[in-house]
């Protein structure tokens, strides 16, 4: 049951992030071109400090074209939520890899995800309820759910 909830969370986040493909001349009406999304991402990233060992991805890491050659159109806010999520993953990773002394500080930093656009605006109500339970349990010392989230959704190579 837990794994199916994680799959639903990942699916919801994925679906909320990309608007599919469209011709580049309609992107401004319905969403953001990749260059606009990257600007949004970089602006949000400038407000966040990644944990040691993590870096912000290069611009070429972001998908610009679909397999059939159409421009990818991103939903407004996708860049912000993706940057917030990468920041969160960096601190969860540090918390899970650290000794007891560094775990507390890194976990406290990761729990600040509640102050980000990702948490306050991008998450759907169902996902937010589930994610809040993960955060609450981590704050009480149960790192199992947050470790599961990290394993399934955080990768140093992803955006």
HELIX and SHEET records of a PDB file:
HELIX    1   1 UNK A    2  UNK A   17  1                                  16    
HELIX    2   2 UNK A   24  UNK A   26  5                                   3    
HELIX    3   3 UNK A   27  UNK A   30  1                                   4    
HELIX    4   4 UNK A   34  UNK A   45  1                                  12    
HELIX    5   5 UNK A   59  UNK A   61  5                                   3    
HELIX    6   6 UNK A   78  UNK A   97  1                                  20    
HELIX    7   7 UNK A  100  UNK A  110  1                                  11    
HELIX    8   8 UNK A  111  UNK A  115  5                                   5    
HELIX    9   9 UNK A  117  UNK A  117  1                                   1    
HELIX   10  10 UNK A  118  UNK A  122  3                                   5    
HELIX   11  11 UNK A  125  UNK A  139  1                                  15    
HELIX   12  12 UNK A  144  UNK A  153  1                                  10    
SHEET    1   A 2 UNK A  18  UNK A  22  0                                        
SHEET    2   A 2 UNK A  71  UNK A  74 -1                                        
END                                                                             
